[in-house]
Amino acid sequence: MILKPNLKDLKIIGFYLGKIILGLALTMVIPIIAGICFGEINPLLDFFISIEIAVLLGLLLIKFCHTDEDLNWMQGMIVVSLSWILAMILGAIPLYLSGHWKSFLDACFDSMSGFATTGLILVQNLDHLSYTHNLWRHLIMFLGGQGIVVIALSFFVRGFSGAFKMYVGEARDERIMPNVIHTARFIWLVSIVYLVLGTLALGITGIFNGMKPLSSFFHGACIFMAAFDTGGFTPQSQNILYYHSAIYELITVIIMVLGAFNFKLHYHLWMGNRKEIIRNIETRTFFATVIATFSIVAVGLAQTGIYPTATIFLRKGFYQLISAHSGTGFQTIYAQQFILDWNQLAMVGIILAMALGGAVCSTTGAIKMLRIGIIFKALQEDLKRIIMPEKAIIIEKFHHIKEMFLEDRIIRSALIITLAYLVLYGLGALVGMFYGNSFLASLFESTSAAANIGLSCGITDITMPAVLKITYILQMWAGRLEFMSVFAIIGFIVAVVKGR
């Protein structure tokens, strides 16, 4: 028998949602400060309106849903899934008020794309967007990469039990520090230290390339936030192609790879355990799959002959591959070139890279390297069972921060999530084909949305049907949360309707 949720459940959910919304409202102070510094009056008004709405909603939820009860697993998952929807809506308000988005749905699309660190865009006239709104686009990507719930855990949530349930619901199940609140703060520490270093590197490079200092460091901060959080937004419509700099591209490759690594791995590297990067199953799988997918792309591009020199080949072919595999979505080619210049084999290599993704407990999306490594280890174990004598005892291990036994529950979990992603990629492709796009182009765009990548072959456009926009929004949402929170809210809705 399914039990219908009661008023107590709704109050607990509403109370913690209010805390998360207040955390989000607090972050809107940053673009307000930027607006004051840049003297942009109209953008300031947009954010004052938005922050008032967010604070009012957050305080109302906390006031009328106040409770001392902690979250259970179901409530924690629902809080996470709803918080991302509310973040999308609240984050879209200042974007829509700017006048650079054709509709509120388009603003919601870009807001979800930012929070989910995807990078697909529907903004119009991006090159003339205000500094304040442009900063907000990249800031929500920075917030989404670390996690919306991580913001609340860092400032507003005290109970360790409920905090852990929300932390897991946001597709993170590895604690770096003794508890998740300290873990959340360490994630912010890592991100801010890298932000300072990355902004300096990109800003100085921009100055040497002829950009004005203020503009260069602004671009550097925005590009870092998008690269480290594997998002793909840029301040200019030409994306990374705008900078025309091999050094700039090299720096972003390093930042993208750092963003694709597990925060727990970052912790061990900071603590001096540098051998972990060689021993860890995720990093070993990542570099193996980069080589495999780039081999496919390289053969495909060699057949076309469009990049005649090694330098151009690396800056166009390898850059797109790393951008896809790390889940970033930066491009050094125009979207239509995937269709017009690349052949199908090269596109398949990019699709595979997008589908695989980076590490768990990182800023990237997609299936992730730990699951791919576990599935490969499971295949190895099955082959050994076939080859070895029947009485042989086979014990398979893998190294992920520590030595771990390959248990059936771990394999089952990896296979289920992998299958869910493959289904999500396929469903989005079917919707794209329904609206007249080719199979390969539809699969490319669907995988990019569901795996939170941001590369586009040209389908994502303000003129695409509303149903396709909503499809990609749902894919970005489900892909970023890795399904469990999404399944929980579906179950909750069923319980509301059919429960007793």
C-alpha positions in Angstrom: 0.0 0.0 0.0 1.3 3.5 -0.9 1.0 6.0 1.9 -0.2 9.5 1.0 2.2 12.2 2.1 0.9 14.2 5.0 1.1 17.9 6.1 4.2 17.1 8.2 6.1 15.9 5.0 5.1 19.0 3.1 6.2 21.3 6.0 9.7 19.6 6.2 10.1 19.8 2.5 9.0 23.5 2.4 11.2 24.5 5.3 14.4 23.1 3.7 13.5 24.5 0.3 13.2 27.9 2.0 16.8 27.6 3.3 18.1 26.7 -0.1 16.2 29.6 -1.8 17.8 32.0 0.8 21.2 30.6 -0.1 20.5 31.3 -3.7 19.2 34.8 -3.0 22.4 35.5 -1.1 24.5 34.8 -4.3 22.5 37.5 -6.2 24.4 40.1 -4.1 27.5 39.4 -6.2 26.0 40.6 -9.5 24.5 43.6 -7.6 28.0 44.6 -6.4 29.3 44.1 -10.0 26.4 46.3 -11.3 27.4 49.0 -8.9 31.1 48.8 -9.9 30.3 48.9 -13.6 27.6 51.6 -13.2 24.9 49.5 -14.9 21.6 50.9 -13.5 19.0 48.8 -15.4 20.7 45.5 -14.6 20.9 46.5 -11.0 17.1 47.0 -11.0 16.7 43.5 -12.5 18.6 41.9 -9.7 17.0 44.0 -6.9 13.6 42.7 -8.2 14.9 39.1 -8.4 16.5 39.1 -5.0 13.4 40.5 -3.4 11.3 37.7 -4.9 13.8 35.1 -3.8 14.1 36.4 -0.3 10.4 36.8 0.1 9.7 33.2 -1.1 12.4 31.8 1.1 11.3 33.6 4.2 7.6 32.7 3.6 8.5 29.0 3.3 10.7 29.0 6.4 8.0 31.0 8.4 5.0 28.9 7.5 6.8 25.5 7.2 9.0 25.9 10.3 10.0 22.6 11.8 12.7 21.1 14.0 12.3 17.7 12.3 15.2 16.3 10.2 14.8 15.1 6.7 14.2 11.4 5.8 15.6 10.0 2.5 12.4 10.6 0.5 12.1 14.2 1.8 15.8 14.9 1.1 15.6 13.7 -2.5 12.4 15.8 -3.1 14.0 18.9 -1.6 16.9 18.5 -4.0 14.8 17.9 -7.2 12.5 20.8 -6.4 15.3 23.2 -5.4 16.8 22.8 -8.9 13.5 23.6 -10.5 13.0 26.7 -8.3 16.6 27.7 -8.9 16.0 27.6 -12.6 12.9 29.8 -12.3 14.5 32.3 -9.9 17.7 32.4 -11.8 15.8 33.1 -15.0 14.1 36.2 -13.7 17.0 38.7 -14.0 18.0 37.1 -17.4 14.4 37.6 -18.8 14.2 41.2 -17.4 17.4 42.0 -19.4 15.5 41.8 -22.7 18.0 39.5 -24.3 15.8 36.4 -24.1 12.8 36.1 -26.4 10.6 34.4 -23.8 10.6 33.4 -20.2 10.9 29.7 -21.3 14.1 30.7 -23.2 15.5 32.4 -20.0 14.6 29.2 -18.0 16.4 27.1 -20.6 19.6 29.1 -20.2 19.2 29.2 -16.4 18.9 25.4 -16.2 21.7 25.1 -18.7 23.8 27.3 -16.3 22.9 25.6 -13.1 23.3 22.1 -14.6 26.6 23.2 -16.1 25.5 22.3 -19.6 26.3 25.4 -21.7 23.6 25.3 -24.4 22.2 28.8 -25.0 19.2 30.6 -26.4 20.4 34.2 -25.5 20.0 36.8 -28.2 22.7 39.4 -28.9 25.1 38.0 -26.4 27.9 40.3 -27.4 26.0 43.3 -26.1 24.8 41.7 -22.8 25.7 43.7 -19.7 28.6 42.8 -17.5 26.2 42.2 -14.6 24.0 39.7 -16.5 27.0 38.0 -18.1 28.5 37.6 -14.6 25.3 36.0 -13.4 25.3 33.6 -16.3 28.7 32.3 -15.3 28.1 32.5 -11.6 25.1 30.2 -11.7 27.3 27.8 -13.6 29.9 28.1 -10.8 27.2 27.5 -8.2 25.6 24.6 -10.1 29.0 22.9 -10.5 29.6 22.8 -6.8 25.9 22.1 -6.2 22.9 24.3 -5.2 22.5 22.2 -2.1 26.2 22.7 -1.2 25.4 26.4 -0.9 22.8 25.7 1.7 25.0 23.1 3.5 27.8 25.7 3.7 25.7 28.4 5.4 22.1 27.5 6.5 21.8 23.7 7.3 23.1 22.4 10.6 21.7 18.8 11.0 24.3 16.3 9.6 21.7 13.6 8.9 19.4 15.7 6.8 22.4 17.4 5.2 23.8 14.1 4.0 20.5 13.1 2.5 20.4 16.3 0.4 24.1 15.9 -0.5 23.5 12.4 -1.9 20.3 13.6 -3.6 22.5 16.0 -5.6 24.4 13.1 -7.2 27.2 13.1 -4.7 27.8 10.2 -2.4 31.4 10.6 -1.3 32.3 12.6 1.8 35.8 14.2 1.7 35.8 15.4 5.3 34.3 13.8 8.4 30.8 15.2 7.6 29.1 16.7 4.6 29.0 20.3 5.9 32.8 20.3 6.2 32.9 18.5 2.8 30.8 21.3 1.2 33.1 23.9 2.7 36.2 22.1 1.4 34.6 22.0 -2.1 34.2 25.8 -2.0 37.8 26.2 -0.7 39.1 24.2 -3.7 36.9 26.1 -6.1 37.8 29.6 -4.9 41.6 28.9 -4.8 41.4 27.6 -8.4 39.2 30.5 -9.3 41.9 33.0 -8.2 44.7 31.1 -10.0 42.7 30.5 -13.1 41.5 34.0 -13.4 45.0 35.3 -13.1 46.4 32.9 -15.7 43.6 33.7 -18.2 43.5 37.4 -17.4 47.3 37.9 -18.0 47.1 35.8 -21.2 44.2 38.0 -22.4 46.3 41.2 -21.7 49.2 39.8 -23.8 46.7 39.1 -26.5 45.7 42.8 -26.6 42.6 42.9 -24.4 42.1 45.8 -21.9 43.0 44.7 -18.3 39.5 45.1 -16.9 37.9 43.2 -19.8 40.6 40.6 -19.8 40.2 39.7 -16.1 36.4 39.8 -16.3 36.6 37.3 -19.2 39.2 35.3 -17.3 36.9 34.9 -14.3 33.9 34.0 -16.5 35.9 31.5 -18.6 37.4 29.9 -15.5 34.0 29.5 -13.9 32.6 27.9 -17.0 35.7 25.7 -17.6 36.3 24.4 -14.0 32.6 23.7 -13.6 32.6 22.1 -17.0 29.8 24.3 -18.3 30.6 26.0 -21.6 29.2 29.5 -21.3 31.4 32.3 -22.5 30.9 36.1 -22.5 31.0 36.3 -26.4 28.9 34.5 -29.0 31.9 33.0 -30.8 32.8 31.0 -27.7 36.5 30.2 -27.3 37.0 30.9 -30.9 36.7 34.6 -30.0 40.1 34.7 -28.3 42.1 33.3 -31.2 44.9 32.1 -28.9 46.5 28.7 -28.6 47.8 29.6 -25.1 44.3 30.5 -24.0 43.0 27.2 -25.3 45.8 25.3 -23.5 44.9 26.9 -20.2 41.2 26.1 -20.6 42.1 22.5 -21.4 44.0 22.2 -18.1 41.1 23.8 -16.2 38.5 21.6 -17.9 40.5 18.5 -16.9 40.8 19.7 -13.3 37.0 20.3 -13.2 36.4 16.8 -14.5 38.3 15.2 -11.6 36.8 14.0 -8.3 36.9 16.6 -5.5 38.1 13.7 -3.2 41.0 13.3 -5.6 41.7 17.0 -5.4 41.8 16.6 -1.6 44.4 13.8 -1.7 46.5 15.7 -4.2 46.4 18.7 -1.9 47.5 16.5 1.0 50.5 15.4 -1.1 49.3 11.9 -2.2 50.2 12.5 -5.8 50.4 8.8 -6.7 46.6 8.6 -6.4 46.2 10.3 -9.8 48.0 7.3 -11.3 46.4 4.5 -9.2 42.8 5.8 -9.2 40.4 3.8 -11.4 38.7 7.0 -12.5 41.7 8.8 -13.8 43.1 5.7 -15.5 39.7 5.1 -17.2 39.5 8.8 -18.1 42.8 8.8 -20.0 42.1 5.5 -21.6 38.7 6.6 -22.9 40.2 10.0 -24.1 42.7 8.0 -26.2 40.0 5.7 -27.5 37.5 8.4 -28.4 40.2 10.7 -29.9 41.4 7.9 -32.1 37.9 7.7 -33.6 37.7 11.4 -34.0 41.2 11.5 -35.5 40.4 8.8 -38.1 37.2 10.6 -39.0 38.9 14.0 -39.4 41.8 12.5 -41.3 39.3 11.1 -43.9 37.9 14.6 -44.5 41.4 16.3 -44.6 39.9 19.6 -43.4 42.7 20.2 -40.9 46.0 19.9 -42.8 48.5 20.7 -40.1 49.1 19.1 -36.6 48.5 22.4 -34.8 45.2 23.1 -36.4 44.2 19.4 -36.0 44.9 19.6 -32.2 43.2 23.0 -31.8 40.1 21.9 -33.7 39.8 18.1 -33.2 41.5 17.4 -29.9 40.1 20.5 -28.2 36.5 19.6 -29.1 37.2 16.0 -27.8 38.5 17.2 -24.4 35.7 19.7 -24.2 33.2 16.9 -24.8 34.8 14.3 -22.6 35.3 16.7 -19.6 31.6 17.8 -20.0 32.5 21.4 -20.7 31.2 22.3 -24.1 33.7 25.0 -25.1 34.0 25.2 -28.9 36.7 26.4 -31.2 34.6 25.8 -34.3 31.1 27.0 -35.2 28.2 24.7 -34.3 27.2 24.0 -38.0 30.8 22.8 -38.8 30.0 19.6 -37.0 27.4 18.9 -39.7 29.1 20.6 -42.6 32.8 19.9 -42.2 33.1 16.8 -39.9 32.1 13.4 -41.1 29.8 10.9 -39.3 32.7 8.9 -37.8 34.2 12.0 -36.2 30.8 13.0 -34.8 30.3 9.5 -33.3 33.7 9.9 -31.5 32.5 13.2 -30.0 29.1 11.7 -29.0 30.8 8.8 -27.3 33.1 11.2 -25.4 30.0 13.3 -24.3 28.2 10.2 -23.2 31.0 9.0 -21.0 31.9 12.2 -19.1 34.3 12.8 -16.2 34.5 11.7 -12.5 31.9 11.2 -9.8 31.8 13.9 -7.2 33.1 16.4 -9.7 31.5 19.3 -11.6 30.9 17.2 -14.7 27.9 15.1 -15.9 27.2 12.0 -18.0 27.8 8.3 -17.1 31.1 9.0 -15.4 34.4 7.2 -15.3 34.0 5.3 -12.1 31.0 3.4 -13.5 32.7 2.7 -16.8 35.7 1.4 -14.9 33.6 -0.8 -12.7 31.7 -2.2 -15.7 35.0 -3.0 -17.4 36.3 -4.7 -14.2 33.1 -6.7 -14.0 33.7 -7.9 -17.6 37.2 -8.8 -16.7 35.9 -10.8 -13.7 33.4 -12.7 -15.9 36.1 -13.5 -18.5 38.3 -14.9 -15.7 35.4 -17.1 -14.5 35.1 -18.5 -18.0 38.9 -19.1 -18.4 39.8 -20.3 -14.9 38.9 -23.7 -13.4 35.4 -24.0 -11.9 36.7 -24.3 -8.4 38.9 -21.2 -8.6 37.9 -18.4 -6.3 38.0 -15.1 -8.1 38.2 -11.8 -6.2 38.3 -8.6 -8.2 39.4 -5.3 -6.7 39.7 -1.7 -7.9 41.4 1.3 -6.4 39.3 4.4 -5.8 41.1 6.4 -3.1 41.4 3.1 -1.3 41.3 -0.6 -2.3 37.7 -1.8 -2.8 36.2 -5.1 -3.5 34.1 -5.4 -6.7 30.7 -6.3 -5.1 27.5 -7.2 -7.0 25.7 -4.2 -5.5 28.4 -1.8 -6.9 28.2 -3.4 -10.4 24.4 -3.3 -10.3 24.3 0.4 -9.4 26.8 1.3 -12.1 24.8 -0.7 -14.7 21.5 0.9 -13.7 22.7 4.5 -13.9 24.5 3.7 -17.2 21.3 2.3 -18.6 19.3 5.2 -17.4 21.6 7.6 -19.2 21.5 5.6 -22.4 17.7 5.7 -22.3 17.7 9.4 -21.7 20.1 10.0 -24.6 17.8 7.9 -26.9 14.5 9.6 -25.8 15.9 13.1 -26.5 17.1 11.9 -29.9 13.6 10.6 -30.8 12.1 14.0 -29.9 14.7 15.7 -32.1 14.0 13.4 -35.0 10.2 14.0 -34.6 10.9 17.6 -35.4 12.7 16.7 -38.6 16.4 16.6 -37.6 18.7 13.7 -38.7 19.3 10.8 -36.3 23.0 11.6 -35.8 22.4 15.4 -35.2 19.5 14.6 -32.8 21.6 12.1 -30.9 24.4 14.6 -30.7 22.2 17.4 -29.3 20.3 15.0 -27.0 23.5 13.6 -25.5 24.9 17.1 -25.1 21.9 18.1 -23.1 21.4 15.0 -21.0 25.1 14.6 -20.2 25.4 18.4 -19.4 28.0 19.1 -22.0 26.9 22.1 -24.1 28.4 21.3 -27.5 25.9 22.0 -30.2 25.7 21.0 -33.9 23.1 23.7 -34.5 19.8 22.3 -33.4 19.7 24.4 -30.2 18.3 27.7 -31.4 15.6 30.2 -30.4 13.5 29.0 -33.3 13.3 25.4 -32.2 9.9 24.2 -31.0 8.9 24.8 -27.3 8.5 21.0 -26.8 12.1 20.5 -27.8 13.3 23.2 -25.4 11.3 21.6 -22.5 12.7 18.2 -23.5 16.3 19.5 -23.2 15.5 21.3 -19.9 14.2 18.0 -18.4 17.2 16.2 -19.8 19.6 18.7 -18.2 17.8 18.5 -14.9 17.6 14.6 -14.8 21.2 14.2 -16.1 22.7 16.6 -13.5 20.9 14.9 -10.6 21.6 11.4 -11.9 18.0 10.3 -11.7 17.5 9.2 -8.0 16.1 12.6 -6.9 14.0 12.6 -10.1 12.6 9.1 -9.4 11.9 10.2 -5.9 9.7 13.2 -6.9 7.9 11.0 -9.5 7.2 8.5 -6.7 6.1 11.4 -4.4 3.6 12.6 -7.0 2.2 9.1 -7.5 1.8 8.8 -3.7 -0.1 12.1 -3.6 -2.5 10.9 -6.3 -2.9 7.3 -5.4 -1.8 7.0 -1.7 -4.0 6.2 1.2 
